[in-house]
Amino acid sequence: MKRKDVIELKVGKMEFGGVTRSLYEGKRIKMKGGITGQLVKAVVKKSRSDSGEVKMLELLEASPLETALTCRHFRECGGCNMLSVEYSKQLEIKENQILELLNENNITGFEYLGIQGSPQNTEYRNKMEFTFGDEIKGGPLSLGMHKKGRFIDIVTVDDCRLVDSDFIKIMVNTRNFFDDRKIPYYRSFDHKGYLRHLVIRKGENTGEIMVNIVTSSQIDFNMEEYVSMLRDLELKNKIVSILHTVNDGLADAVQCDELRILYGRDFFYEEVLGLRFKVSPFSFFQTNTKGAEVLYEIAREFAGGKGDGKVVFDLYSGTGTIGQLMAKTAKKVYGIELVEEAVEAANQNAKLNGLGNCEFIAGDVSKVVSSLPEKPELIIVDPPRAGILGNGVKEIAEFGAKEIVYVSCNPRSLIENLVEFESRGYKVKKVKLMDLFANTPHCESVVLIQRVKS
C-alpha cells in the first residue's frame, strides 16, 4: 500500500468524533468518516509499516447499521453523517465510545447514569450558517452546505432534517431572490464577489427568528426588496430581526466589519427553564434548545439541585445560562468568560432575570480565577472543545471547592482534565451523557468531581 493508491476496504471501528479505524493488509487504517460495516473506495494519504491514513472516495456498499430514512442530500452533504443509523443505535455507539475512553484512561469507580437522548432528533437546530456558492463550476447559485470533502462546492440542502420548515423556506427564497437578480457569490479563491453567508437563528421557546445576510462590500446593493420578500413569507414563527453583516475578511467564516439593522432589532429572545435570554447575532447559545434544557437540568442535579446559599464559580460561562440557573438559590455566582460580547450579554441577561447576585467577568479563566474576592464552594466548568488549557486545572483545584461539575462537548479533552483533577485530590463520582447533536458524531458529558484529599 503506497501513497496515492486507491484501495477498497471494509470500515471497522468508529471512534468518537467521526474517525474510523479499519484493517487492510495487516495495517491499521485511519479514515475521517465512515460507518462500521461499509465497503468504501479510498485513496491512501499516508502509509507506514504498520499503519496508514486514507480519504474516502466512494461508498460501494452501505453498512448493515444503516436502516434509517435519510434526506436526499445525505451522501453528498457533510452535515450529519449518522442520519442513516437508527437513533437508538446512535446513542449506543456514542455511549460505548465515551465509556471506552474513560476506561482506557483509568477513570473508574464512578456512578454511571446512562446516556440521555435529545428530546428531538430532527429539526432541533436553532442556528444554521449557510454558504453561497455553486454546486458545479458555472452552475446556478447555491445556498447551503459544503459538499462532503469539498472546500468549494455548495449544495442547497432544501431537504435538511436538522432544521424546521421556516429555515428551509427562508434559505430557498433567499437563494431564489439573489439568483433572479444575478448577484454574484463571493469566491474564496480570488476574493471577488458579494454574497457570502446566510445565518438564521431562532428562539425555540419564543418563536422569534433572526435572519443575517452576510456579504462583502464589493457591491452597493439595496436590500429593501429582500427585506420585503422575507417579511411576506408565511412562516410558523415570526421574524423579529433582519440584519446585514459586511465582512471583507479573507477567511471563510462569519466575521463582522459592519452590522446594519435592516428590520426590527439586533437581538432575539429565548427562554430556558424559566429564564429569559437576549441573544445577539454573534453570541454563543446552545444550538439545541430543548436538549440544552435537559443538559442544564443534569448539571443542576449534579450540583445538588440547589445552590444552597453557596458561592458558585461558573467558568467558561458563555452567556451565563448555567450560572443564572444556579443563582436562584446561590449566595453569589461569579462567571468568567473570554469573549467580551458574551460577558456583556450575560450581565444583561442577569439583569433581565432580576438576578442581582450574578457577576460575569471578561478574561482568561486561568488568570482571572486567582483574583476573585471569594473562594467557591461549588465550581461549574463548561469549556470549549479544547478543554481547560494551561494551568487552568491547577488553578481551579487549588481553590479546594468540595464539588466541581464539568460539562464537556469533547470527551478527549475532558478525560485529560479529569486525569489531572484526580492527581490533584479529586475523584470522579458521577457521569451522565447527553446527546445534544443527534445524527452527528458528537455528544455532551456531565461529570461530578468531588474533593477527596486536601
C-alpha positions in Angstrom: 0.0 0.0 0.0 1.6 3.2 -1.2 0.6 6.9 -1.1 -2.0 7.8 -3.8 -3.0 4.1 -4.2 -6.8 3.6 -4.5 -8.0 0.7 -2.3 -11.2 -0.9 -1.2 -11.7 -1.7 2.5 -14.4 -2.6 5.0 -14.9 0.1 7.6 -14.1 -1.1 11.1 -14.4 0.6 14.5 -16.0 4.0 14.8 -14.2 6.3 17.3 -15.6 9.4 19.0 -15.6 12.5 16.8 -16.2 10.8 13.4 -12.9 8.9 12.9 -12.9 5.2 11.9 -10.2 2.5 12.3 -10.0 -0.4 9.9 -7.6 -3.2 9.0 -6.2 -3.5 5.5 -3.4 -5.9 4.6 -2.4 -6.1 8.3 -2.2 -2.3 8.7 -4.4 -0.2 11.0 -6.1 2.4 8.8 -7.4 5.7 10.0 -10.2 7.5 8.0 -12.3 10.5 8.6 -16.0 9.4 8.4 -17.5 6.1 7.7 -19.8 3.7 9.5 -18.9 0.3 10.7 -19.6 -2.3 8.0 -19.5 0.0 5.0 -17.4 -1.1 2.0 -15.6 2.0 0.6 -13.2 3.0 -2.1 -10.4 5.3 -0.6 -7.2 7.0 -1.6 -4.1 6.5 0.5 -2.8 9.7 2.1 -0.2 8.3 4.4 1.4 4.8 4.6 3.7 3.4 7.2 5.0 0.0 8.0 2.1 -0.8 10.3 -0.5 1.9 9.8 -1.9 4.3 7.2 -4.4 7.1 6.6 -6.9 7.2 3.8 -9.6 9.5 2.4 -12.9 8.1 1.3 -13.7 8.5 -2.4 -16.8 6.5 -2.8 -19.3 4.3 -0.9 -19.5 0.9 -2.5 -21.9 -0.8 0.0 -23.9 0.6 2.8 -23.5 -0.8 6.4 -26.0 -3.2 7.9 -26.4 -0.5 10.6 -27.8 1.9 8.0 -31.6 1.2 8.3 -33.0 4.7 9.0 -34.6 7.1 6.5 -32.3 10.0 5.3 -32.7 13.2 3.4 -31.8 13.3 -0.3 -28.6 15.2 0.4 -27.3 12.6 2.8 -24.4 11.1 0.8 -23.1 14.5 -0.5 -23.6 16.9 2.4 -21.2 16.6 5.3 -23.6 17.9 7.9 -24.9 14.7 9.7 -23.0 11.6 8.8 -25.0 9.3 11.2 -28.5 10.1 9.9 -28.8 6.7 8.2 -28.4 4.9 11.6 -31.4 4.5 13.8 -31.3 6.9 16.7 -31.3 4.3 19.5 -28.3 2.7 17.8 -26.5 6.2 17.5 -26.9 6.6 21.3 -25.5 3.1 21.9 -22.5 3.8 19.7 -21.7 7.2 21.4 -22.1 5.7 24.8 -19.7 2.8 24.1 -17.1 5.2 22.6 -17.1 7.5 25.6 -17.1 4.8 28.3 -14.2 3.1 26.5 -12.2 6.3 26.5 -12.8 6.7 30.3 -11.8 3.1 31.0 -8.7 3.3 28.8 -7.5 6.3 31.0 -8.3 4.6 34.3 -11.2 6.9 35.1 -13.2 4.2 37.0 -15.3 3.7 40.2 -17.9 6.3 39.4 -21.7 6.0 39.2 -22.7 5.9 35.6 -26.2 7.2 34.9 -26.5 6.4 31.2 -27.0 8.4 28.1 -29.9 10.8 27.6 -31.2 11.2 24.0 -32.1 14.6 22.6 -35.9 15.4 23.0 -35.9 16.0 19.3 -33.5 14.1 17.0 -34.6 16.0 13.9 -35.5 19.7 13.4 -33.6 20.6 16.6 -31.1 23.1 15.4 -31.8 26.7 16.3 -28.9 28.1 14.3 -27.6 27.4 10.8 -24.8 29.1 8.8 -25.5 28.6 5.1 -22.9 29.4 2.5 -23.4 30.9 -1.0 -21.7 29.3 -4.0 -22.4 26.8 -6.8 -22.7 23.1 -6.9 -20.7 22.8 -10.2 -18.4 25.4 -11.8 -20.5 27.9 -13.7 -23.8 26.4 -12.4 -26.8 28.3 -10.8 -26.4 29.9 -7.4 -26.5 27.5 -4.5 -27.1 28.3 -0.8 -26.5 25.6 1.7 -23.7 23.4 3.0 -20.3 22.4 1.7 -20.3 19.0 -0.2 -18.6 16.3 1.8 -14.8 16.5 1.4 -15.1 19.6 -0.9 -14.0 23.1 0.0 -15.6 24.9 -2.9 -18.8 23.1 -4.0 -22.0 24.1 -2.2 -25.3 22.0 -2.2 -28.6 23.7 -1.5 -29.9 21.5 1.4 -33.6 22.1 1.0 -34.5 18.7 2.4 -32.3 19.1 5.5 -33.7 17.2 8.6 -31.8 19.1 11.2 -33.9 22.4 10.8 -37.6 23.2 10.6 -39.5 24.3 7.5 -39.0 28.0 8.4 -35.3 27.7 7.9 -35.7 25.9 4.6 -38.2 28.4 3.3 -36.0 31.4 4.2 -32.9 29.7 2.7 -34.6 28.7 -0.6 -36.3 32.1 -1.1 -33.1 33.9 -0.3 -31.3 31.8 -2.9 -34.0 32.4 -5.5 -34.1 36.1 -4.8 -30.4 36.7 -5.4 -30.3 34.2 -8.3 -33.1 36.1 -10.1 -31.1 39.3 -9.8 -27.8 37.6 -10.9 -25.9 38.8 -7.8 -22.5 37.1 -7.7 -21.4 35.0 -4.7 -18.0 35.6 -3.1 -15.3 33.3 -4.4 -12.8 32.4 -1.8 -10.0 31.6 -4.3 -9.8 35.1 -5.7 -11.8 37.0 -3.1 -14.2 38.6 -5.6 -18.0 38.7 -5.3 -20.7 39.8 -2.9 -22.9 37.0 -1.3 -21.1 35.1 1.5 -23.3 33.5 4.1 -26.9 33.4 5.4 -27.2 32.9 9.2 -30.6 32.0 10.6 -31.2 31.8 14.4 -34.4 31.0 16.3 -35.7 31.1 19.8 -37.2 27.6 20.1 -39.4 28.6 23.0 -40.3 32.1 21.9 -40.7 31.6 18.1 -38.5 34.6 17.3 -36.3 34.4 14.2 -33.2 36.4 13.3 -32.0 36.5 9.7 -28.5 37.7 9.0 -27.3 38.1 5.4 -23.5 38.3 5.2 -21.8 40.0 2.2 -18.6 41.7 1.1 -18.6 45.4 0.5 -17.9 45.0 -3.2 -21.4 45.9 -4.4 -23.7 48.6 -3.1 -26.9 46.6 -3.2 -30.2 48.0 -1.9 -31.7 45.4 0.5 -35.2 46.9 0.7 -36.8 44.3 -1.7 -35.0 41.5 0.1 -36.5 42.6 3.5 -40.0 42.9 1.9 -39.7 39.4 0.5 -38.7 37.9 3.9 -41.5 39.7 5.7 -44.0 38.4 3.2 -43.1 34.8 3.8 -45.7 32.6 5.5 -43.8 31.1 8.4 -44.7 29.2 11.6 -42.6 31.5 13.6 -42.0 35.3 13.5 -39.0 37.2 12.0 -38.1 39.9 14.6 -34.7 40.8 13.2 -33.2 41.1 9.7 -29.5 42.1 9.7 -26.9 42.8 7.1 -23.3 41.9 8.1 -20.5 43.3 5.9 -17.5 41.0 6.0 -14.3 41.7 3.9 -12.2 39.2 5.8 -10.4 36.6 3.7 -11.3 33.6 5.9 -14.4 31.5 5.0 -16.0 32.4 8.3 -18.7 34.8 9.5 -17.0 37.9 10.8 -18.3 41.4 11.3 -16.7 44.5 9.8 -20.0 46.4 10.0 -23.5 45.4 11.2 -26.6 47.0 9.7 -30.1 46.6 11.1 -32.5 46.2 8.1 -35.6 45.4 10.1 -36.5 45.0 13.8 -33.8 44.7 16.4 -30.3 43.3 16.6 -31.3 40.5 19.1 -34.0 38.0 19.8 -35.2 36.4 23.0 -35.0 32.8 24.1 -36.4 31.2 27.2 -34.7 28.3 29.0 -36.1 26.7 32.2 -37.9 29.8 33.3 -35.2 32.3 32.5 -35.2 34.8 29.6 -32.2 35.4 27.4 -31.4 38.2 25.0 -29.3 36.6 22.1 -27.2 38.8 19.9 -26.1 37.9 16.4 -22.6 36.7 17.3 -23.1 35.4 20.9 -22.9 31.7 21.6 -26.1 29.9 22.6 -26.5 26.1 22.6 -27.8 25.1 19.1 -30.3 22.6 20.5 -32.6 24.5 23.0 -34.7 21.5 24.1 -31.6 19.4 24.5 -29.8 22.2 26.4 -32.7 22.3 28.9 -32.1 18.7 29.7 -28.3 19.2 29.8 -28.7 22.1 32.3 -31.1 20.1 34.4 -28.5 17.3 34.7 -25.8 19.8 35.6 -28.1 21.4 38.3 -29.0 17.9 39.6 -25.2 17.1 39.9 -24.7 20.3 41.8 -27.2 19.1 44.4 -30.3 20.6 42.8 -29.9 23.9 44.5 -27.2 26.4 45.2 -28.0 26.2 48.9 -26.5 29.6 49.7 -23.2 28.7 48.2 -20.6 30.8 46.4 -20.6 29.4 42.8 -18.0 29.9 40.1 -19.3 29.4 36.6 -16.2 29.1 34.5 -16.2 29.4 30.7 -19.7 30.8 31.3 -20.6 31.9 27.8 -23.9 33.9 28.0 -24.2 32.7 31.6 -27.0 30.2 31.3 -25.9 27.6 33.9 -24.7 30.3 36.3 -28.1 32.1 36.2 -29.9 28.8 36.8 -27.8 28.3 39.9 -28.2 31.9 41.0 -31.8 31.4 42.2 -30.6 29.7 45.3 -26.9 30.5 45.4 -25.4 33.2 47.7 -23.3 34.6 44.8 -22.3 33.5 41.3 -19.2 34.6 39.5 -19.0 33.8 35.8 -15.8 34.1 33.8 -15.7 34.0 30.0 -13.0 35.1 27.5 -15.4 36.5 24.9 -16.4 40.1 25.9 -19.6 40.2 23.9 -20.8 37.0 25.7 -20.0 38.6 29.1 -21.9 41.7 28.2 -24.8 39.6 27.2 -24.6 37.5 30.4 -24.7 40.6 32.6 -27.6 42.0 30.6 -29.5 38.7 30.9 -28.9 38.5 34.7 -30.4 42.0 35.0 -33.3 40.9 32.7 -34.0 38.0 35.0 -33.7 40.1 38.2 -30.6 38.2 39.4 -28.6 40.7 41.5 -26.2 38.0 42.8 -24.6 37.3 39.5 -21.4 38.9 38.3 -19.9 38.0 34.9 -16.2 38.9 34.2 -14.3 39.0 30.9 -10.9 37.3 30.9 -8.9 34.2 30.6 -10.2 31.7 33.2 -6.7 30.5 34.3 -5.8 34.2 35.0 -9.0 35.6 36.5 -9.9 32.9 38.9 -7.0 33.7 41.2 -8.1 37.3 41.6 -11.7 36.7 42.7 -12.6 38.0 46.2 -14.3 34.8 47.5 -13.5 31.2 47.4 -16.1 28.9 45.8 -17.9 26.0 47.4 -19.1 24.8 44.0 -17.5 25.2 40.6 -19.1 24.6 37.3 -16.9 24.4 34.2 -18.2 24.3 30.6 -15.1 24.9 28.5 -14.8 25.0 24.7 -13.8 21.8 22.7 -10.1 22.1 23.6 -11.0 21.8 27.4 -9.3 23.5 30.3 -5.9 24.7 29.0 -2.6 25.9 30.6 -2.6 26.0 34.4 -6.4 26.1 34.5 -6.9 22.7 36.2 -4.2 23.5 38.8 -5.7 27.0 39.5 -9.2 25.5 39.8 -8.1 22.6 42.0 -6.2 25.0 44.4 -9.5 26.7 45.4 -10.3 23.4 47.2 -14.0 23.5 46.3 -15.8 20.4 47.6 -17.5 19.8 44.2 -16.9 20.5 40.6 -19.5 19.9 37.9 -17.8 19.6 34.5 -19.9 19.9 31.3 -18.0 18.9 28.2 -18.6 18.6 24.4 -15.3 16.7 23.9 -14.6 13.6 25.9 -11.0 13.5 24.8 -10.1 16.9 26.3 -12.5 16.1 29.3 -10.5 13.0 30.1 -7.1 14.8 30.0 -8.5 17.2 32.5 -10.1 14.5 34.7 -6.8 12.7 35.0 -5.2 15.9 36.2 -8.0 16.7 38.6 -7.7 13.2 40.1 -3.9 13.7 40.5 -4.8 16.9 42.5 -7.0 15.4 45.1 -10.4 15.0 43.3 -12.3 11.9 42.3 -14.9 11.4 39.6 -18.2 10.4 41.3 -20.9 10.6 38.7 -21.1 10.6 34.9 -24.1 11.1 32.6 -24.0 11.6 28.9 -26.4 13.9 26.9 -26.8 13.8 23.2 -27.2 17.4 22.0 -26.1 16.6 18.5 -28.3 13.9 17.1 -27.2 12.4 13.7 -23.7 13.7 14.2 -20.6 12.1 15.9 -20.7 14.5 18.8 -22.1 14.2 22.4 -22.0 16.1 25.7 -20.8 14.7 29.0 -21.7 15.9 32.5 -19.3 14.8 35.3 -19.4 15.4 39.1 -16.0 15.6 40.7 -15.6 15.6 44.5 -12.7 16.6 46.7 -11.3 13.5 48.5 -7.8 14.8 49.6 -6.7 18.3 50.8 
